[in-house]
Amino acid sequence: MKTVLVAEDEVSIRDFIVINLRRSGYEVLEAGDGVEALKIYDERNGDVDVALLDIMMPQMDGLECCKQLRARSPFLGIIMLTARTQEMDKVTGLLVGADDYVTKPFSPSELMARVDVIYRRVMMSKTSSADKAPEDTITLGEFVLNSRNRTLTKKGALIDLTQVEFQIMEYFFQNPGAALDRTDILNRVWGDSYFGEEKIVDVNIRRLRMKIEEEPSSPKHLVTIWGIGYKWVV
């Protein structure tokens, strides 16, 4: 069963989300705040595919909940629910491990498109080990990307990546030295039906640099190509 955890303290909004998810065939778990969401996740032993987290909640807000959920699983799909005025919170959410965000008010079609994209990515991560050959790796300098177990290592040390970050890195490793347009990255990772903005690419690149580069403010590998996008330099 496709399972989504919804953490939203406003009952009317939560009911709206739950109805649309159930109509689309998802099993829905409901929480009124971050503390309850973590409790439900732990009681399910992590058997959750996607989490929808409102940023502004009592007891524990969505950002802290996102951070703790991401620490529990690199594969859980996480979508933040934000207000139009929460611009910095959107960026912060991505930096602490969210895969995407949806700005209120949103339509049922937009919400379901976002959830479906994240769910498919989660399923791809879970099934990749069965579909890939053991030797399916790419080595570029001191980095090794393994598509079978969806890992990236630097000098033998594992780099902790979310599923979105891994997909971005996989795209770069398949095209070393090539300048990749932001739109191309967006379509490759989030799908060509994505409703959001290209800046989600920039935020994830910033997060990747913090994990990969010796000096994130002066990157040597994940470099900016002004007016185009980014490229991977060995």
C-alpha positions as CSV (number, residue, x, y, z in Angstrom):
1,M,0.0,0.0,0.0
2,K,1.3,3.5,-0.9
3,T,1.6,5.3,2.5
4,V,1.7,9.0,3.2
5,L,2.1,10.7,6.6
6,V,0.4,14.0,6.8
7,A,1.4,16.4,9.6
8,E,-0.8,19.5,9.5
9,D,-2.4,21.2,12.6
10,E,-5.2,23.0,10.7
11,V,-7.9,20.4,10.5
12,S,-9.7,21.8,7.4
13,I,-6.5,21.7,5.4
14,R,-5.5,18.3,6.6
15,D,-9.0,16.9,5.7
16,F,-8.6,18.4,2.2
17,I,-5.2,16.7,1.8
18,V,-6.4,13.4,3.2
19,I,-9.4,13.2,1.0
20,N,-7.4,13.8,-2.2
21,L,-4.7,11.3,-1.2
22,R,-7.2,8.6,-0.5
23,R,-9.0,9.2,-3.7
24,S,-5.7,8.6,-5.5
25,G,-5.2,5.3,-3.7
26,Y,-2.8,6.3,-0.9
27,E,-3.1,5.0,2.7
28,V,-2.9,8.2,4.9
29,L,-1.6,8.6,8.4
30,E,-2.6,11.8,10.1
31,A,-0.8,13.9,12.7
32,G,-1.5,17.3,14.2
33,D,2.1,18.3,14.9
34,G,5.7,17.2,14.5
35,V,5.9,15.2,17.7
36,E,2.9,13.1,16.8
37,A,4.3,12.6,13.3
38,L,7.5,11.2,14.6
39,K,5.7,8.9,17.0
40,I,3.5,7.5,14.1
41,Y,6.6,7.1,11.9
42,D,8.4,5.2,14.7
43,E,5.4,3.1,15.5
44,R,5.2,2.0,11.9
45,N,9.0,1.2,12.0
46,G,9.6,3.5,9.1
47,D,7.0,1.9,6.9
48,V,6.0,5.3,5.3
49,D,6.8,6.3,1.7
50,V,6.1,10.1,1.7
51,A,5.7,12.7,4.5
52,L,3.8,16.0,4.0
53,L,4.8,18.4,6.7
54,D,3.4,21.8,7.4
55,I,6.1,24.2,8.5
56,M,4.1,26.1,11.2
57,M,2.9,23.5,13.8
58,P,2.7,23.5,17.6
59,Q,5.1,21.5,19.8
60,M,7.5,20.7,17.0
61,D,7.4,22.6,13.7
62,G,7.8,21.0,10.3
63,L,11.5,22.0,9.8
64,E,12.6,20.2,13.0
65,C,10.3,17.2,12.1
66,C,11.9,17.1,8.6
67,K,15.4,17.1,10.1
68,Q,14.6,14.2,12.5
69,L,12.8,12.2,9.8
70,R,15.6,12.6,7.4
71,A,18.0,11.4,10.1
72,R,15.9,8.3,10.4
73,S,15.8,7.6,6.6
74,P,17.6,8.9,3.5
75,F,14.9,7.4,1.3
76,L,11.7,8.8,2.8
77,G,10.1,11.3,0.5
78,I,9.5,14.6,2.3
79,I,7.4,17.5,1.0
80,M,7.0,20.8,3.0
81,L,3.7,22.7,3.1
82,T,4.5,26.4,3.2
83,A,2.7,29.8,3.0
84,R,3.7,32.3,0.3
85,T,5.4,34.5,2.9
86,Q,7.7,31.7,4.2
87,E,10.3,32.1,1.5
88,M,13.3,31.5,3.8
89,D,11.6,28.5,5.3
90,K,11.3,26.9,1.9
91,V,15.0,27.1,1.4
92,T,15.7,26.0,5.0
93,G,13.4,23.0,4.5
94,L,15.4,21.9,1.5
95,L,18.6,22.4,3.3
96,V,17.5,20.2,6.2
97,G,16.5,17.3,3.9
98,A,13.1,18.0,2.3
99,D,12.7,16.8,-1.3
100,D,10.2,19.5,-2.4
101,Y,7.7,22.0,-1.1
102,V,4.1,23.0,-2.0
103,T,2.9,26.6,-1.4
104,K,-0.5,27.2,0.0
105,P,-3.1,27.5,-1.4
106,F,-2.6,24.6,-3.8
107,S,-4.9,22.7,-6.1
108,P,-5.6,19.0,-5.7
109,S,-3.9,18.3,-9.1
110,E,-0.7,20.2,-8.0
111,L,-0.6,18.4,-4.7
112,M,-1.1,14.9,-6.2
113,A,1.5,15.6,-9.0
114,R,4.1,16.4,-6.4
115,V,3.3,13.4,-4.2
116,D,3.2,11.0,-7.2
117,V,6.7,12.2,-8.4
118,I,8.2,11.8,-4.9
119,Y,6.5,8.4,-4.5
120,R,7.9,7.1,-7.8
121,R,11.4,8.2,-6.7
122,V,11.0,6.4,-3.4
123,M,10.0,3.2,-5.2
124,M,12.9,3.5,-7.6
125,S,15.3,3.8,-4.7
126,K,13.8,0.7,-3.0
127,T,13.9,-1.5,-6.2
128,S,17.2,-0.3,-7.6
129,S,19.3,-3.0,-5.9
130,A,17.3,-5.6,-7.7
131,D,17.5,-4.0,-11.1
132,K,21.1,-3.0,-11.1
133,A,24.2,-5.1,-11.7
134,P,26.8,-5.2,-8.9
135,E,29.4,-3.7,-11.2
136,D,27.2,-0.7,-12.1
137,T,29.5,2.0,-10.7
138,I,31.0,5.2,-12.0
139,T,34.4,6.3,-10.8
140,L,35.5,9.9,-11.3
141,G,38.7,10.8,-9.5
142,E,38.3,10.2,-5.8
143,F,34.5,9.8,-6.1
144,V,32.7,6.5,-6.7
145,L,29.0,6.4,-7.5
146,N,27.2,3.1,-7.1
147,S,23.9,2.9,-8.8
148,R,23.1,-0.5,-7.3
149,N,23.0,0.6,-3.7
150,R,22.6,4.3,-4.5
151,T,25.6,5.5,-2.7
152,L,28.4,8.0,-3.3
153,T,31.8,7.8,-1.7
154,K,34.8,10.2,-1.5
155,K,38.2,8.6,-0.8
156,G,36.3,5.5,0.4
157,A,34.1,7.5,2.9
158,L,30.4,7.4,2.4
159,I,28.6,10.7,1.7
160,D,25.1,10.8,3.2
161,L,22.8,11.8,0.3
162,T,19.0,12.1,0.1
163,Q,17.4,10.4,-2.9
164,V,17.0,13.8,-4.7
165,E,20.7,14.5,-4.1
166,F,21.7,11.1,-5.4
167,Q,19.7,11.5,-8.6
168,I,21.3,14.9,-9.2
169,M,24.8,13.4,-8.7
170,E,23.9,10.4,-10.9
171,Y,23.0,12.8,-13.7
172,F,26.3,14.7,-13.3
173,F,28.3,11.4,-13.2
174,Q,26.6,10.2,-16.4
175,N,27.6,13.5,-18.0
176,P,31.1,14.5,-16.6
177,G,32.4,17.8,-17.8
178,A,29.1,18.7,-19.5
179,A,27.3,21.9,-18.7
180,L,23.8,20.8,-17.5
181,D,21.0,23.4,-17.8
182,R,18.9,24.0,-14.7
183,T,15.8,23.1,-16.6
184,D,17.4,19.8,-17.7
185,I,18.3,18.9,-14.1
186,L,14.8,19.9,-13.0
187,N,13.1,17.7,-15.7
188,R,15.5,14.8,-15.0
189,V,15.0,14.7,-11.2
190,W,11.6,16.2,-10.6
191,G,9.9,15.3,-13.9
192,D,8.7,17.5,-16.8
193,S,5.3,17.9,-15.2
194,Y,6.8,19.6,-12.1
195,F,4.9,22.7,-11.0
196,G,7.6,24.4,-8.9
197,E,10.5,26.8,-9.5
198,E,14.0,26.2,-10.8
199,K,15.5,27.6,-7.6
200,I,14.9,24.2,-6.0
201,V,17.8,23.0,-8.2
202,D,20.1,25.8,-6.8
203,V,19.2,25.0,-3.2
204,N,20.0,21.3,-3.7
205,I,23.3,22.2,-5.4
206,R,24.2,24.3,-2.4
207,R,23.4,21.4,-0.1
208,L,25.5,19.0,-2.2
209,R,28.5,21.4,-2.1
210,M,28.3,21.4,1.7
211,K,28.7,17.6,1.6
212,I,31.1,17.2,-1.2
213,E,33.5,20.1,-1.5
214,E,36.4,20.9,0.8
215,E,35.4,24.6,0.5
216,P,31.7,24.8,-0.4
217,S,32.0,28.6,-1.1
218,S,34.8,27.9,-3.6
219,P,33.8,24.6,-5.3
220,K,36.2,22.7,-7.4
221,H,34.0,19.8,-8.6
222,L,30.4,21.1,-8.6
223,V,30.9,24.4,-10.5
224,T,28.5,27.0,-11.7
225,I,28.3,27.8,-15.4
226,W,26.9,31.3,-15.4
227,G,23.8,31.7,-17.5
228,I,23.4,28.0,-18.0
229,G,23.6,25.8,-14.9
230,Y,26.2,23.5,-13.4
231,K,28.8,20.9,-14.4
232,W,30.9,18.3,-12.6
233,V,34.7,18.7,-12.9
234,V,36.9,15.7,-12.1
